[in-house]
Amino acid sequence: MKKYYEEAKYNAAFDRCVDVMSQMLQKYGHQVLDKLEQDTPQTAECSKDDKQAQPLTDKAA
């Protein structure tokens, strides 16, 4: 166990907090991500021609 605070009770409380947070992330993380994906606006799709690489041109010429 890594020591973050001088007093042992604070280190124990911090470890418990990290444990609870990691358990919540494991239990509810996928639900939060799904909700965030639903709430974000969808980006416009590019056409096939837009996705093709364009040749580089020499700007110095």
C-alpha positions as CSV (number, residue, x, y, z in Angstrom):
1,M,0.0,0.0,0.0
2,K,1.4,3.4,-1.0
3,K,1.5,6.1,1.5
4,Y,-0.2,9.3,0.3
5,Y,-0.9,11.0,3.6
6,E,1.0,11.2,6.9
7,E,-1.9,9.8,9.0
8,A,-2.9,6.2,8.5
9,K,-6.6,6.9,8.7
10,Y,-6.4,9.2,5.7
11,N,-4.5,6.7,3.7
12,A,-7.2,4.0,4.5
13,A,-10.0,6.4,3.6
14,F,-8.3,7.2,0.3
15,D,-7.9,3.5,-0.5
16,R,-11.5,2.9,0.3
17,C,-12.5,5.8,-1.9
18,V,-10.4,4.5,-4.8
19,D,-11.9,1.0,-4.3
20,V,-15.5,2.3,-4.4
21,M,-14.8,4.5,-7.4
22,S,-13.3,1.6,-9.4
23,Q,-16.2,-0.7,-8.5
24,M,-18.7,2.0,-9.7
25,L,-16.7,2.4,-12.9
26,Q,-16.8,-1.4,-13.5
27,K,-20.5,-1.6,-12.7
28,Y,-21.9,1.5,-14.3
29,G,-19.1,2.6,-16.8
30,H,-20.7,1.1,-19.8
31,Q,-24.0,2.8,-19.1
32,V,-22.3,6.2,-18.8
33,L,-20.5,5.7,-22.0
34,D,-23.6,4.6,-23.8
35,K,-25.4,7.7,-22.5
36,L,-22.6,10.0,-23.6
37,E,-22.6,8.5,-27.1
38,Q,-26.4,9.1,-27.4
39,D,-26.1,12.7,-26.2
40,T,-23.2,13.7,-28.5
41,P,-24.3,15.1,-31.9
42,Q,-23.4,12.8,-34.8
43,T,-20.8,14.1,-37.2
44,A,-21.5,14.4,-40.9
45,E,-20.3,11.5,-43.0
46,C,-17.7,12.0,-45.7
47,S,-18.2,10.8,-49.2
48,K,-15.9,8.1,-50.6
49,D,-14.1,10.8,-52.7
50,D,-13.4,12.9,-49.6
51,K,-11.7,10.0,-47.9
52,Q,-9.2,9.4,-50.7
53,A,-5.7,10.7,-50.2
54,Q,-4.9,13.8,-52.2
55,P,-1.5,14.1,-53.8
56,L,1.0,16.4,-52.2
57,T,2.0,19.4,-54.2
58,D,5.2,21.3,-54.0
59,K,4.3,24.8,-52.8
60,A,7.8,26.2,-53.5
61,A,7.4,25.7,-57.3
